[in-house]
Amino acid sequence: MLGHYPVTEDAIRRAIRIVVPGEPKGYRVARNRGWSKEQRVYRIWRDSVCEAFKKAGVSCPTFADYAYPLFVHTRAFYSSRCHCDPGNTNKGLIDAIFYGSKGTNDKYVGGCYDAPLYDKENPRTEVELRGWILKKYPELVTSEW
């Protein structure tokens, strides 16, 4: 089961797929009042995640709760072997689509991420969304990349 939804073979294949162009970044917490270079770079990437979602037709910030869980699967394609942990990329992406707006809650977001992948010519983050969101945006649902 995925939240309250039974997982069928068709449900596993069906998802909303979004590609975030550019080098994937990892989640960064602002630990001081000023922004470090890494925090500024992360914030720019976080904004590009929201842009990609909006361009694909998915609202940002988005929504999840007990009755409407969301599942996020990320595949990060890095340009070199010097990069952040793919788990941090997944967390950063979830942070981006649930950024601090009232009423958004990533508490009911599940997810997974693939081992790091590499594409020097086209670094990117591929995202698959499953759960209630398939019903909200049926025109965006696909079974293929």
C-alpha positions as CSV (number, residue, x, y, z in Angstrom):
1,M,0.0,0.0,0.0
2,L,1.1,3.5,-0.7
3,G,-0.7,5.5,2.0
4,H,-4.4,4.6,1.5
5,Y,-3.9,3.5,-2.1
6,P,-3.3,-0.1,-3.1
7,V,-0.1,-0.5,-5.2
8,T,-0.9,-2.2,-8.5
9,E,1.5,-2.9,-11.3
10,D,-0.2,-0.2,-13.3
11,A,0.2,2.2,-10.4
12,I,3.9,1.5,-10.2
13,R,4.4,2.4,-13.9
14,R,2.1,5.5,-13.8
15,A,3.7,8.6,-12.5
16,I,4.2,12.3,-13.1
17,R,7.7,12.7,-14.4
18,I,9.6,16.0,-14.2
19,V,13.2,16.7,-15.2
20,V,15.1,19.4,-13.3
21,P,18.0,20.6,-15.5
22,G,21.4,21.4,-14.0
23,E,23.8,19.9,-11.5
24,P,21.9,18.3,-8.6
25,K,22.5,19.8,-5.2
26,G,22.2,18.5,-1.7
27,Y,20.0,19.8,1.1
28,R,21.6,22.6,3.1
29,V,20.5,24.0,6.4
30,A,21.1,27.7,7.2
31,R,23.0,27.3,10.5
32,N,23.9,31.0,10.9
33,R,22.3,34.3,10.0
34,G,24.5,34.8,7.0
35,W,24.4,32.6,3.9
36,S,27.5,30.7,3.0
37,K,28.4,30.1,-0.7
38,E,27.1,26.5,-0.5
39,Q,23.8,27.7,1.0
40,R,23.3,30.3,-1.8
41,V,24.1,27.7,-4.5
42,Y,21.6,25.3,-2.8
43,R,18.9,28.0,-2.7
44,I,19.4,28.8,-6.4
45,W,19.0,25.1,-7.2
46,R,15.9,24.9,-5.0
47,D,14.4,27.8,-6.9
48,S,15.1,25.9,-10.2
49,V,13.3,22.9,-8.8
50,C,10.2,25.0,-8.3
51,E,10.5,26.5,-11.7
52,A,10.7,23.0,-13.3
53,F,7.6,21.9,-11.4
54,K,5.6,25.0,-12.3
55,K,6.8,24.6,-16.0
56,A,5.5,21.0,-16.0
57,G,2.2,22.2,-14.6
58,V,2.5,21.1,-10.9
59,S,2.0,23.6,-8.2
60,C,4.9,24.6,-6.0
61,P,4.6,24.4,-3.0
62,T,2.6,21.3,-3.2
63,F,0.6,19.5,-0.6
64,A,0.6,16.2,1.3
65,D,-1.2,15.0,4.4
66,Y,-2.5,11.7,6.1
67,A,-5.3,11.3,3.6
68,Y,-3.2,12.5,0.6
69,P,0.3,11.1,0.9
70,L,2.9,11.7,-1.8
71,F,5.8,9.5,-3.0
72,V,8.8,11.1,-4.6
73,H,11.5,9.0,-6.5
74,T,14.6,10.9,-7.6
75,R,17.4,10.0,-10.0
76,A,20.3,12.4,-9.8
77,F,22.7,12.5,-12.8
78,Y,25.9,14.3,-11.7
79,S,28.5,15.7,-14.0
80,S,31.4,14.3,-12.1
81,R,32.2,11.9,-9.2
82,C,32.6,14.8,-6.8
83,H,29.1,15.5,-5.5
84,C,26.8,15.4,-2.5
85,D,25.1,12.3,-1.2
86,P,22.1,11.3,-3.4
87,G,19.9,11.2,-0.3
88,N,20.7,14.9,0.3
89,T,19.5,15.6,-3.3
90,N,16.3,13.8,-2.6
91,K,15.8,15.7,0.7
92,G,16.6,19.0,-1.0
93,L,14.1,18.4,-3.7
94,I,11.4,17.6,-1.2
95,D,12.4,20.7,0.8
96,A,12.1,22.7,-2.4
97,I,8.5,21.6,-3.3
98,F,7.3,21.9,0.3
99,Y,9.1,25.2,1.1
100,G,7.9,26.9,4.4
101,S,4.5,27.9,3.2
102,K,1.7,27.5,5.7
103,G,-0.4,24.4,4.9
104,T,2.4,22.4,3.2
105,N,3.8,19.5,5.1
106,D,6.4,17.0,4.0
107,K,5.7,14.8,7.0
108,Y,3.5,12.6,4.7
109,V,6.0,12.3,1.9
110,G,7.7,9.0,1.2
111,G,10.4,8.4,-1.3
112,C,13.5,6.8,-2.5
113,Y,16.5,7.7,-4.6
114,D,18.8,5.8,-6.9
115,A,22.5,5.4,-6.5
116,P,24.4,8.2,-8.1
117,L,24.3,8.3,-11.9
118,Y,26.6,10.3,-14.2
119,D,26.1,12.4,-17.3
120,K,28.8,14.9,-17.9
121,E,27.0,16.5,-20.9
122,N,23.6,16.8,-19.2
123,P,23.5,16.8,-15.4
124,R,19.9,16.7,-14.1
125,T,17.5,15.4,-11.5
126,E,14.7,13.2,-12.8
127,V,11.7,13.1,-10.5
128,E,8.7,10.7,-10.4
129,L,5.7,11.6,-8.3
130,R,3.0,9.1,-7.2
131,G,0.0,9.2,-4.9
132,W,-2.9,11.6,-4.7
133,I,-1.2,13.9,-7.2
134,L,-2.0,11.6,-10.1
135,K,-5.7,12.4,-9.6
136,K,-5.1,16.1,-9.3
137,Y,-3.1,16.3,-12.6
138,P,-4.3,13.4,-14.7
139,E,-3.1,15.1,-17.9
140,L,0.5,14.9,-16.7
141,V,0.5,11.2,-15.9
142,T,2.6,8.9,-18.1
143,S,4.1,5.4,-18.0
144,E,7.2,6.4,-19.9
145,W,10.1,8.9,-19.7
